[in-house]
Amino acid sequence: MKLKVLLIVLIILIIAIIIQSNRHSEPIPKEIRADYILVEKSARRLSLLHDGVPIKFYQVALGRVPVGNKEQEGDNRTPEGIYKIDRRNEKSKYHLSLHISYPTPAEIGAARQRGVSPGGDIMIHGLPNGLGYIGDSHRLTDWTAGCIAVTNEEIEEIWNAVADGTAIEIRP
């Protein structure tokens, strides 16, 4: 019984720490646009930069297998490399999504040599439609199929701060 109570208290404490550590900072001024996105998988962090200077940081959830580079469809990994935001989807099954230009021609060729599909539809997106109330707690685990997930409020800010064609670098 004591162990069960201790476990519940520990879980509540962890959730409170995560929520507190991820309080939203000041919004990005409308006149500033990000010209580069940096994702550091090991830190679970997405940074928006302008002229090489970070303007905002976001904690993220990644693919269910967060370590390692995406090699094929269904491996639940988030790709690593330099890509572009090449389109956006406001009617996504997640609250807004920005498409990442994965796979590159080289990644397609490497997958073809292994006899597999490289996968695709890698996005920065919000939470599944209807589940926005989950908020910051979605970061308790890596849950996507390879995408980069943020809260609905965060994807709205990123959506407005990033133009199509913006470079995104995803590091291990």
GIDASUL-V239794 format. One record per backbone hydrogen bond with DSSP energy under -0.5 kcal/mol. NH is the residue of the N-H (numbers start at 1). CO is the residue of the C=O. E is the energy in kcal/mol with one decimal. If there is no record, write none. Layout:
BEGIN
nh->NH co->CO e->E
nh->NH co->CO e->E
END
This chain:
BEGIN
nh->5 co->1 e->-2.2
nh->6 co->2 e->-2.6
nh->7 co->3 e->-2.5
nh->8 co->4 e->-2.1
nh->9 co->5 e->-2.5
nh->10 co->6 e->-2.5
nh->11 co->7 e->-2.4
nh->12 co->8 e->-2.4
nh->13 co->9 e->-2.4
nh->14 co->10 e->-2.5
nh->15 co->11 e->-2.4
nh->16 co->12 e->-2.4
nh->17 co->13 e->-2.4
nh->18 co->14 e->-2.4
nh->19 co->15 e->-2.6
nh->20 co->16 e->-2.7
nh->21 co->17 e->-2.9
nh->22 co->18 e->-1.1
nh->23 co->20 e->-1.3
nh->32 co->29 e->-1.9
nh->33 co->31 e->-0.5
nh->34 co->161 e->-2.7
nh->35 co->49 e->-2.8
nh->36 co->49 e->-1.3
nh->37 co->167 e->-2.1
nh->38 co->47 e->-2.5
nh->39 co->169 e->-3.2
nh->40 co->38 e->-0.5
nh->40 co->45 e->-2.8
nh->41 co->39 e->-0.7
nh->41 co->171 e->-2.4
nh->43 co->40 e->-0.7
nh->44 co->40 e->-0.8
nh->44 co->41 e->-1.1
nh->45 co->40 e->-1.8
nh->46 co->58 e->-2.8
nh->47 co->38 e->-3.3
nh->48 co->56 e->-2.8
nh->49 co->36 e->-2.8
nh->50 co->53 e->-2.5
nh->53 co->50 e->-1.8
nh->54 co->52 e->-0.5
nh->55 co->48 e->-3.4
nh->56 co->48 e->-1.3
nh->58 co->46 e->-2.5
nh->60 co->44 e->-2.2
nh->61 co->149 e->-1.8
nh->64 co->144 e->-2.2
nh->65 co->76 e->-2.6
nh->66 co->64 e->-0.6
nh->73 co->117 e->-2.8
nh->75 co->72 e->-1.8
nh->81 co->170 e->-1.9
nh->83 co->81 e->-0.5
nh->83 co->168 e->-3.1
nh->85 co->166 e->-2.5
nh->86 co->84 e->-0.8
nh->86 co->99 e->-1.8
nh->87 co->99 e->-0.8
nh->89 co->97 e->-2.9
nh->92 co->89 e->-0.7
nh->95 co->127 e->-2.5
nh->96 co->94 e->-1.6
nh->97 co->89 e->-1.2
nh->98 co->124 e->-2.7
nh->99 co->87 e->-2.8
nh->99 co->97 e->-0.5
nh->100 co->122 e->-3.1
nh->101 co->84 e->-2.2
nh->102 co->100 e->-0.6
nh->108 co->104 e->-2.3
nh->109 co->105 e->-2.4
nh->110 co->106 e->-2.4
nh->111 co->107 e->-2.1
nh->112 co->108 e->-2.5
nh->113 co->109 e->-2.2
nh->114 co->110 e->-1.2
nh->115 co->111 e->-0.5
nh->115 co->112 e->-1.2
nh->116 co->111 e->-2.5
nh->123 co->121 e->-0.5
nh->124 co->98 e->-2.3
nh->125 co->123 e->-0.6
nh->125 co->148 e->-2.4
nh->126 co->95 e->-0.7
nh->126 co->96 e->-1.6
nh->129 co->93 e->-2.6
nh->131 co->128 e->-2.5
nh->134 co->131 e->-1.9
nh->135 co->132 e->-1.5
nh->137 co->134 e->-1.4
nh->138 co->135 e->-1.8
nh->139 co->136 e->-2.0
nh->140 co->137 e->-1.9
nh->141 co->138 e->-0.9
nh->143 co->141 e->-0.6
nh->144 co->62 e->-2.1
nh->148 co->123 e->-2.9
nh->149 co->61 e->-2.8
nh->149 co->147 e->-0.5
nh->150 co->125 e->-2.4
nh->155 co->151 e->-2.5
nh->156 co->152 e->-1.8
nh->157 co->153 e->-1.7
nh->158 co->154 e->-2.8
nh->159 co->155 e->-3.1
nh->160 co->156 e->-1.7
nh->161 co->157 e->-1.4
nh->162 co->158 e->-1.4
nh->163 co->34 e->-0.6
nh->165 co->85 e->-4.2
nh->166 co->163 e->-1.8
nh->167 co->35 e->-0.7
nh->168 co->83 e->-2.2
nh->169 co->37 e->-2.9
nh->170 co->81 e->-3.2
nh->170 co->168 e->-0.5
nh->171 co->39 e->-3.4
nh->171 co->169 e->-0.6
END
